[in-house]
Amino acid sequence: MSDVTQIAELPGLGPKSREMLARAGITTVAQLRELGAVEAYVRTKRANAGTSLNLLWGLESALTGMPWQEVARVHRTSFLLAVEERERNV
């Protein structure tokens, strides 16, 4: 996955997700990797009404290669706590 340079090349992120990320100012894989799934999700949620948790699972899946369903199952609690903490500190 390290040779992926365009967000469009990441698995599991469709056109709508890419548009939402772009509205949040996240346009490169490098930015996404630097921010991580939680921060990218929080920023995207701020820039886009109606952003669902599916984007969070999809972002982590795209970054790690783990299926989004597994991300949601394994990391749900820790990610929700991290999002809550991050949103509190905005």
N, C-alpha and C positions, 0 to 999 in steps of 0.2 A: 504494500500500500504506500510505501515511501516514494514511489515514482509518480504518484498521482499529484498533479499540479493544479488542476482546475476543479472547482466545486462540482461542475457538471459531470466530472468523471467519478465522483464518489458514489458508491452504490447506495441505493435507498433514499436518495434525496432527489425528488422530482422537481419539475419546473416551478411549482407553487412554493415549495420549500426554498428553492434558490432565490426566487423573487423576494420572499420574506426576509431571507438573510441579507440580500442586497439592500433592502430598505433599512436594515439595521446597520448598514455600513460594512458588512462582512462579505467580501467578494473573492477572497482567495483561500485556498486550503491552508496556507501558512497562517493566516489570521485565525482561522477556525481552530487549528491545532494549538496556537498560542493561547487563545481564549479558553479552550476546552468546551465541552458540551454544555455544562451548566451556565457558564457566563454567556456563551453564544445564545442559549435559549432565553435567558433573562433579557438580554439586549433585544433579541428578536421579538419577544413578547411585548416589550415596551414600545416597539415601533410598529407593531401589527396587532390590531384588535382581533380577538378570537383565536389567538395562537393556542394550540392544544398541546398536551403533554406528549402526544405522538411525535411532535417535532423533537422533543428532548431525547426520546428513545432513538429516533432516527439519526440524530446528530451523533450520539455515542456509538451507534451501530456503524455509521459511516467512518468514524474515526478509528474504531477498534476492529471492525470486521465481525463483531459478534452480532447474531441475528437480533433485530429490534425486540422481538418477543422475549428473548432471553435477557436482554438489557432491562426491560420493564420488570421482569420477574425477579432478577437477581439484585438489581441496583435501585429498585423503586424507592424504598425507604430512605436510603442514603442520599439519593438525588433530590427527593422532595425536601428533605431537611436542608440540603445545600442550597436549593432554590429559595426556600423560605429565609434562610440566613442571608443570602445575597440580596434579596429584595428588601429585607429589613435595613440593610446598610446602604441603600441607594440614596 
